[in-house]
Amino acid sequence: MIHETASLGRKIELGAYVVIEEDVIIGDNVTIGNHVIIKAGTRIGNNVLIGDLSILGKTPSANQSMSRKPEHAIQPLVIKDDVKIGSNTVLYKGSSINNGVFIGDLASIREKVRIGDRSIIGRNAMVEMNTRIGKQVTIQTGSYITGDMIIEDNVFIGPCCSTSNDKYMGAGNYKHRGPTIQQGAKLGNNATLLPGIIIGKNAVVGAGSVVTKDVADNQVVVGNPARELNK
């Protein structure tokens, strides 16, 4: 089903049972898999590939118990040129996916997320709201990227890393603030980062480390809690 107000470019390939809602704009040379739903107002650029069973432009929701309610007025999802989106992915309204980004199968990207050019979001990774991701960032399979986080350019995050933004675990007396990972830093698989810490430029966090405090530029830390590796 394609709404009459939707605008489709040239050379569009549509799978079976695709739903395109009102005011969607799609560029040229776009391939859309089977059972894809593109929600109202979504903007999609040229040369985009969308895998089967994906939902683009989902509106966030909440219940009465959640302390952080979604905003009522959220801008449409914007997907720029040469983006590849896997199957069974969910991308929310209010986010911007820049040129050449790759998003793996089963990934979820919440509202008001910004992803820079040519970054990679791995299979089954989750990116929470209000997070900024720079250019040429790699986030590997199964990683959890918390809300209110900053990831600068050329950062590598290994498989199954976990980050957090609530220091007191729902007590309500802490302003949500995720970690900041500065340019060129690398996290080994299964690393855990606590709220508000800073990982410096070109720093390395070893696999399985639990980082409880800031890591300086070019520093290598390992362990639980993470400490500087002997030079």
Backbone torsions as a table, in degrees:
resi	resn	phi	psi	omega
1	MET	NA	126.4	178.1
2	ILE	-120.6	121.3	-179.1
3	HIS	-66.7	147.0	-175.4
4	GLU	-65.3	-20.9	179.5
5	THR	-90.4	-3.9	178.6
6	ALA	-73.0	148.1	179.4
7	SER	-119.2	119.7	-177.9
8	LEU	-115.1	136.5	179.2
9	GLY	-78.0	-159.7	-178.2
10	ARG	-88.5	153.1	174.7
11	LYS	55.4	55.2	176.4
12	ILE	-95.6	129.1	175.5
13	GLU	-106.9	119.8	-177.1
14	LEU	-111.1	129.9	173.0
15	GLY	-76.7	-174.3	179.2
16	ALA	-74.8	143.1	172.5
17	TYR	59.2	38.5	174.6
18	VAL	-79.8	139.1	175.3
19	VAL	-117.0	123.1	177.1
20	ILE	-122.6	114.0	-173.4
21	GLU	-84.4	-174.8	-172.2
22	GLU	-65.2	146.0	173.1
23	ASP	62.8	17.7	172.3
24	VAL	-72.8	141.2	175.5
25	ILE	-122.3	125.0	-178.3
26	ILE	-125.0	132.4	-179.0
27	GLY	-77.7	-157.8	-176.1
28	ASP	-90.6	155.7	172.9
29	ASN	56.9	47.7	-179.7
30	VAL	-107.0	133.2	177.0
31	THR	-111.2	125.2	-176.2
32	ILE	-120.5	122.4	-176.0
33	GLY	-73.2	-176.0	-178.7
34	ASN	-71.3	143.3	173.6
35	HIS	60.1	29.2	175.6
36	VAL	-82.9	140.7	175.1
37	ILE	-117.8	122.4	177.9
38	ILE	-112.9	112.2	-171.1
39	LYS	-78.0	164.9	-172.0
40	ALA	-53.6	135.8	173.0
41	GLY	83.1	-6.8	-177.3
42	THR	-60.9	142.2	178.9
43	ARG	-115.5	125.5	-178.0
44	ILE	-127.0	130.5	-177.0
45	GLY	-81.4	-156.5	-177.1
46	ASN	-90.1	152.7	172.1
47	ASN	59.2	42.2	-179.2
48	VAL	-101.9	139.8	176.6
49	LEU	-115.9	126.8	-178.5
50	ILE	-122.3	121.3	-177.3
51	GLY	-75.1	169.4	-177.6
52	ASP	-59.7	148.0	168.1
53	LEU	64.8	24.8	179.1
54	SER	-94.6	155.0	176.2
55	ILE	-122.0	123.3	-178.0
56	LEU	-117.2	127.7	178.3
57	GLY	88.3	27.0	-179.9
58	LYS	-63.2	141.5	176.3
59	THR	-87.2	129.3	179.4
60	PRO	-68.9	154.7	178.6
61	SER	-140.8	173.1	-178.2
62	ALA	-156.8	168.6	170.3
63	ASN	-115.7	-178.2	-174.3
64	GLN	-68.1	-21.6	-176.9
65	SER	-81.6	-17.1	-175.5
66	MET	-78.5	129.7	-177.3
67	SER	-74.4	-27.6	-177.8
68	ARG	-109.0	103.1	179.4
69	LYS	-87.3	142.2	178.5
70	PRO	-66.5	150.5	176.9
71	GLU	-68.2	149.7	-179.1
72	HIS	-76.9	-39.2	-178.0
73	ALA	-103.6	104.8	-179.8
74	ILE	-123.3	135.0	179.8
75	GLN	-66.4	159.1	178.2
76	PRO	-64.8	157.3	170.4
77	LEU	-65.4	135.8	177.7
78	VAL	-121.8	122.5	176.7
79	ILE	-118.4	120.3	-175.4
80	LYS	-89.1	-162.7	-169.5
81	ASP	-74.6	151.8	169.8
82	ASP	62.4	29.4	178.2
83	VAL	-89.9	140.7	175.8
84	LYS	-118.6	125.3	-176.4
85	ILE	-120.8	127.2	-177.1
86	GLY	-74.2	-173.8	179.4
87	SER	-82.9	152.2	177.4
88	ASN	59.0	31.2	176.2
89	THR	-93.8	153.8	176.5
90	VAL	-129.7	119.1	178.4
91	LEU	-117.0	129.0	-174.5
92	TYR	-90.9	163.5	174.0
93	LYS	-59.6	159.0	172.4
94	GLY	81.5	-0.2	-179.8
95	SER	-102.2	161.3	-180.0
96	SER	-131.5	122.9	-179.0
97	ILE	-111.7	112.5	-172.0
98	ASN	-82.9	-179.8	-170.5
99	ASN	-58.7	136.2	170.8
100	GLY	74.7	11.3	179.5
101	VAL	-72.1	143.7	174.4
102	PHE	-115.3	127.8	179.1
103	ILE	-122.3	120.3	-174.5
104	GLY	-76.6	171.9	178.1
105	ASP	-57.3	144.0	171.8
106	LEU	69.2	9.4	178.3
107	ALA	-75.2	154.9	176.6
108	SER	-132.6	128.1	-179.8
109	ILE	-126.6	117.5	-174.4
110	ARG	-79.3	-174.5	-174.0
111	GLU	-73.3	152.4	175.2
112	LYS	58.7	39.6	173.3
113	VAL	-102.0	141.4	176.1
114	ARG	-119.7	126.1	-179.8
115	ILE	-121.4	123.3	-175.2
116	GLY	-77.7	171.2	-174.7
117	ASP	-54.0	135.6	169.0
118	ARG	62.6	23.1	174.9
119	SER	-81.4	162.0	-177.7
120	ILE	-124.0	125.9	172.7
121	ILE	-111.1	113.5	-169.5
122	GLY	-73.0	173.8	-178.5
123	ARG	-61.3	132.3	176.8
124	ASN	63.4	20.0	173.7
125	ALA	-81.5	154.0	177.7
126	MET	-127.8	130.8	177.2
127	VAL	-119.5	119.9	-177.0
128	GLU	-86.5	176.0	-169.2
129	MET	-65.2	155.0	173.2
130	ASN	62.9	25.8	-179.9
131	THR	-101.6	140.6	178.5
132	ARG	-112.0	126.6	-179.7
133	ILE	-120.4	129.5	-175.2
134	GLY	-79.5	-160.0	-178.1
135	LYS	-85.3	146.4	174.4
136	GLN	51.6	40.9	174.1
137	VAL	-89.6	141.8	173.7
138	THR	-115.8	121.4	174.6
139	ILE	-118.5	112.4	-170.0
140	GLN	-87.0	178.3	-170.0
141	THR	-49.0	132.7	169.5
142	GLY	73.7	12.1	-179.5
143	SER	-80.9	148.9	178.2
144	TYR	-111.9	113.2	-179.9
145	ILE	-104.3	111.1	-173.6
146	THR	-69.6	170.1	175.8
147	GLY	-73.4	161.5	175.1
148	ASP	60.1	40.3	-176.8
149	MET	-115.2	151.8	176.3
150	ILE	-121.6	124.9	176.2
151	ILE	-123.1	115.1	-176.5
152	GLU	-82.0	-177.0	-173.4
153	ASP	-63.9	150.0	169.9
154	ASN	60.7	29.6	175.9
155	VAL	-87.0	144.4	175.2
156	PHE	-117.0	125.5	177.3
157	ILE	-121.2	116.1	-175.6
158	GLY	-71.9	176.4	-177.1
159	PRO	-60.4	142.5	169.6
160	CYS	62.5	25.8	172.7
161	CYS	-71.6	154.6	-178.2
162	SER	-134.7	137.3	179.4
163	THR	-131.3	159.2	-178.4
164	SER	-141.2	157.1	-176.6
165	ASN	-130.2	6.5	-177.2
166	ASP	-126.9	100.5	-171.8
167	LYS	-62.8	-32.0	-174.9
168	TYR	-112.0	21.1	167.5
169	MET	51.8	57.4	172.5
170	GLY	87.7	5.4	-180.0
171	ALA	-70.5	-18.3	173.8
172	GLY	87.2	6.3	-177.4
173	ASN	-114.4	28.1	179.8
174	TYR	-140.6	127.1	176.1
175	LYS	-70.1	124.3	-176.6
176	HIS	-57.6	126.6	179.3
177	ARG	-151.7	111.9	178.1
178	GLY	-79.2	173.7	176.4
179	PRO	-64.3	159.3	169.1
180	THR	-113.5	124.8	177.7
181	ILE	-111.9	113.6	-173.1
182	GLN	-84.0	171.0	-169.2
183	GLN	-51.8	130.5	172.9
184	GLY	79.3	0.9	-179.8
185	ALA	-72.3	157.4	-177.6
186	LYS	-134.4	136.2	177.6
187	LEU	-117.6	127.1	175.5
188	GLY	-73.4	166.6	-175.9
189	ASN	-62.2	143.9	179.0
190	ASN	66.2	17.1	173.0
191	ALA	-69.5	148.9	179.6
192	THR	-125.3	130.4	-179.2
193	LEU	-117.0	129.5	178.4
194	LEU	-82.2	166.2	-175.0
195	PRO	-60.5	145.1	167.2
196	GLY	73.3	-2.4	-177.4
197	ILE	-78.3	162.3	179.1
198	ILE	-119.1	126.7	172.4
199	ILE	-100.2	116.3	-171.6
200	GLY	-70.0	172.9	-178.5
201	LYS	-60.9	132.7	176.5
202	ASN	59.2	16.5	175.4
203	ALA	-73.0	159.3	178.8
204	VAL	-128.0	128.7	175.6
205	VAL	-110.2	120.0	-176.1
206	GLY	-67.5	159.5	-180.0
207	ALA	-58.0	135.7	177.1
208	GLY	75.7	4.0	-178.6
209	SER	-73.1	149.6	173.9
210	VAL	-115.1	111.0	-171.8
211	VAL	-96.9	116.8	-175.7
212	THR	-108.7	-9.6	-179.9
213	LYS	-147.2	170.9	-175.1
214	ASP	-59.2	147.9	175.4
215	VAL	-114.9	128.5	-176.1
216	ALA	-72.8	163.8	174.0
217	ASP	-53.2	136.4	174.5
218	ASN	65.4	7.0	-179.6
219	GLN	-81.5	147.7	174.8
220	VAL	-114.0	123.0	-179.1
221	VAL	-124.8	148.2	179.1
222	VAL	-144.6	159.2	169.6
223	GLY	99.1	-178.1	179.9
224	ASN	-135.1	107.3	-4.6
225	PRO	-71.5	156.2	-175.3
226	ALA	-66.1	132.8	176.6
227	ARG	-131.5	158.4	-178.2
228	GLU	-63.6	135.0	175.8
229	LEU	-71.0	139.0	179.3
230	ASN	-57.6	134.5	-176.2
231	LYS	-76.2	NA	NA
